């Protein structure tokens, strides 16, 4: 009886924790997404909340979209950017220290911070504003086995189950800060990822962030 009570309390604690986590509604011209921000990445969480509440993301584009990979936004230079302009280098004037938490990985719907490559950014500091949301694809166990050998890593059972059943981008794990996940609107990721792009992966028809709203 005590064991059952303890398990029930753990389940209740998990539900309460989920309910209390900060959520942000992202309204786009392709539909709405709601993301939950992780408390274990407080620097990224608080920065995202600050930018969302200040209206920083209003009218910015999803400027880089790759089917079966991810959708990326948050470049302030994308606001009112003319067609064909190369985007992806803008930011708020600062970067954030990496907050890479092993239990958070690149499953479909993962909200992660964009950054420059290891050669110029060995500390893996994140962009102050650019983020990407994972679409990814599903993998077989054989493919994951091969990836483990190539990357000298080992996926947990949870990761394997997720990557085979839901999908994601496993080769990015432990390389970028994952600071939240989509809890509503996974279909919107698919809608955005499927649009026609130019040679720089910018959608030919602009996909805008209409606004972000922090859900208390």
C-alpha positions as CSV (number, residue, x, y, z in Angstrom):
1,X,0.0,0.0,0.0
2,X,2.8,2.4,0.9
3,X,4.5,1.7,-2.5
4,X,1.3,2.4,-4.4
5,X,0.8,5.7,-2.5
6,X,4.4,6.7,-3.2
7,X,4.0,6.0,-6.9
8,X,0.8,8.0,-7.0
9,X,2.5,10.9,-5.3
10,X,5.3,10.8,-7.8
11,X,2.8,10.9,-10.6
12,X,1.0,13.9,-9.0
13,X,4.3,15.7,-8.6
14,X,5.1,15.2,-12.3
15,X,1.7,16.6,-13.3
16,X,2.1,19.6,-11.0
17,X,5.6,20.2,-12.3
18,X,4.4,20.1,-15.9
19,X,1.5,22.4,-15.1
20,X,3.7,25.0,-13.3
21,X,6.4,25.1,-16.0
22,X,6.4,28.3,-18.1
23,X,4.7,28.0,-21.5
24,X,4.9,30.3,-24.5
25,X,2.3,30.4,-27.3
26,X,3.9,31.1,-30.7
27,X,1.4,32.3,-33.2
28,X,2.6,32.0,-36.8
29,X,1.1,32.5,-40.3
30,X,1.0,28.7,-40.6
31,X,-0.7,28.0,-37.2
32,X,0.0,28.1,-33.5
33,X,2.5,26.3,-31.4
34,X,2.8,26.1,-27.6
35,X,6.1,25.4,-26.1
36,X,7.0,24.4,-22.5
37,X,10.3,25.8,-21.2
38,X,12.6,23.7,-19.0
39,X,13.4,24.9,-15.6
40,X,16.8,23.1,-15.8
41,X,17.9,25.6,-18.4
42,X,17.1,28.8,-16.5
43,X,19.3,31.2,-18.5
44,X,17.7,30.2,-21.8
45,X,14.3,30.0,-20.2
46,X,14.5,33.5,-18.8
47,X,16.0,35.0,-21.9
48,X,13.3,33.5,-24.1
49,X,10.6,34.8,-21.8
50,X,12.2,38.3,-21.8
51,X,12.3,38.4,-25.6
52,X,8.8,37.1,-26.0
53,X,7.3,39.6,-23.5
54,X,9.2,42.5,-25.1
55,X,7.8,41.8,-28.5
56,X,11.2,41.0,-29.9
57,X,10.0,38.1,-32.0
58,X,7.0,39.9,-33.5
59,X,7.0,39.7,-37.3
60,X,10.3,37.8,-37.5
61,X,10.5,34.9,-40.0
62,X,11.2,31.3,-39.9
63,X,14.1,32.0,-42.2
64,X,15.7,28.5,-42.5
65,X,13.5,25.5,-43.0
66,X,14.7,22.0,-43.8
67,X,12.2,19.2,-44.2
68,X,12.8,16.2,-41.9
69,X,15.3,18.3,-39.9
70,X,14.1,21.5,-38.3
71,X,12.6,25.0,-38.6
72,X,14.7,28.0,-37.5
73,X,13.7,31.6,-36.5
74,X,14.6,34.5,-34.3
75,X,16.9,36.5,-36.5
76,X,16.0,40.2,-36.1
77,X,17.4,40.9,-39.5
78,X,14.5,38.8,-41.0
79,X,11.9,41.5,-40.1
80,X,10.7,43.0,-43.4
81,X,13.7,41.3,-45.2
82,X,13.4,41.6,-48.9
83,X,12.9,38.4,-50.9
84,X,16.1,36.5,-51.6
85,X,18.1,38.2,-48.8
86,X,20.4,35.7,-47.0
87,X,19.5,35.5,-43.3
88,X,20.7,33.8,-40.2
89,X,23.5,36.1,-38.9
90,X,21.5,38.4,-36.7
91,X,20.9,38.5,-32.9
92,X,20.3,40.7,-29.9
93,X,24.0,41.6,-29.5
94,X,24.9,38.9,-27.0
95,X,25.2,35.1,-26.7
96,X,24.3,32.7,-23.9
97,X,26.4,30.1,-22.1
98,X,25.6,26.5,-23.0
99,X,23.1,24.7,-20.8
100,X,23.3,21.2,-22.2
101,X,21.3,18.8,-20.0
102,X,21.7,15.1,-21.1
103,X,18.1,14.1,-20.4
104,X,16.9,16.7,-22.9
105,X,17.5,15.5,-26.5
106,X,16.5,16.3,-30.1
107,X,13.1,14.5,-30.3
108,X,10.5,15.9,-32.6
109,X,9.2,19.2,-31.1
110,X,12.4,19.9,-29.2
111,X,13.0,23.7,-28.8
112,X,16.8,24.4,-29.1
113,X,19.1,27.3,-29.3
114,X,20.9,27.9,-32.6
115,X,24.7,28.7,-32.4
116,X,27.8,29.0,-34.5
117,X,30.0,26.0,-35.1
118,X,32.6,24.5,-32.8
119,X,35.6,25.9,-34.7
120,X,34.7,29.4,-33.8
121,X,32.6,28.6,-30.7
122,X,34.2,25.7,-28.8
123,X,32.2,26.6,-25.7
124,X,29.0,26.1,-27.7
125,X,27.5,29.3,-26.6
126,X,24.0,29.9,-27.9
127,X,22.6,32.7,-30.0
128,X,20.9,35.2,-27.9
129,X,17.7,35.0,-29.9
130,X,17.8,32.4,-32.7
131,X,16.2,29.1,-32.0
132,X,15.1,26.0,-33.9
133,X,12.3,23.5,-33.5
134,X,13.0,19.9,-34.4
135,X,10.9,18.0,-37.0
136,X,13.4,15.2,-37.7
137,X,12.5,11.8,-39.0
138,X,12.2,8.3,-37.6
139,X,15.1,5.9,-37.3
140,X,15.5,2.2,-37.1
141,X,17.4,0.4,-34.3
142,X,20.0,-0.5,-36.9
143,X,20.5,3.1,-37.9
144,X,20.8,4.1,-34.2
145,X,23.4,1.4,-33.6
146,X,25.4,2.7,-36.5
147,X,25.1,6.3,-35.2
148,X,26.3,5.2,-31.7
149,X,29.4,3.8,-33.2
150,X,30.1,6.9,-35.3
151,X,29.5,9.3,-32.5
152,X,31.0,7.2,-29.7
153,X,27.8,7.6,-27.7
154,X,25.0,5.4,-26.3
155,X,21.3,6.2,-26.6
156,X,19.1,5.5,-23.6
157,X,16.0,3.2,-24.0
158,X,13.8,6.3,-23.8
159,X,15.8,8.0,-26.6
160,X,15.6,4.8,-28.8
161,X,11.9,4.5,-28.3
162,X,11.4,8.1,-29.1
163,X,13.6,8.2,-32.2
164,X,12.0,5.0,-33.6
165,X,8.4,5.8,-32.8
166,X,8.2,9.7,-32.9
167,X,11.4,10.8,-34.6
168,X,14.0,13.5,-34.2
169,X,17.6,14.4,-35.0
170,X,19.8,12.2,-32.7
171,X,23.1,13.4,-34.1
172,X,22.6,16.8,-32.5
173,X,22.3,15.5,-29.0
174,X,24.7,17.0,-26.5
175,X,25.8,19.5,-29.1
176,X,23.2,22.2,-28.7
177,X,21.1,23.5,-25.7
178,X,17.6,22.0,-25.7
179,X,15.6,24.3,-23.5
180,X,12.0,23.4,-24.2
181,X,9.5,21.3,-26.2
182,X,6.3,21.8,-28.2
183,X,3.3,20.5,-26.3
184,X,0.7,21.7,-28.8
185,X,0.9,22.1,-32.5
186,X,3.3,19.4,-33.7
187,X,1.4,19.4,-37.0
188,X,2.4,23.1,-37.5
189,X,6.0,22.1,-37.5
190,X,5.2,19.7,-40.4
191,X,3.3,22.4,-42.2
192,X,6.2,24.8,-42.0
193,X,8.8,22.3,-42.9
194,X,7.0,21.2,-46.0
195,X,6.9,24.6,-47.8
196,X,8.9,25.4,-50.9
197,X,12.3,26.9,-50.2
198,X,15.1,28.6,-52.1
199,X,18.7,27.4,-52.3
200,X,19.4,28.9,-48.9
201,X,16.5,27.0,-47.3
202,X,14.5,30.2,-46.9
203,X,10.8,29.7,-47.6
204,X,9.8,31.3,-50.9
205,X,6.6,32.6,-49.2
206,X,7.4,34.3,-45.8
207,X,6.3,32.4,-42.7
208,X,6.1,35.0,-39.9
209,X,5.9,34.8,-36.2
210,X,2.8,37.0,-35.5
211,X,3.5,37.2,-31.8
212,X,4.6,35.2,-28.8
213,X,2.6,35.2,-25.5
214,X,3.9,33.9,-22.2
215,X,1.2,31.7,-20.6
216,X,1.2,32.2,-16.8
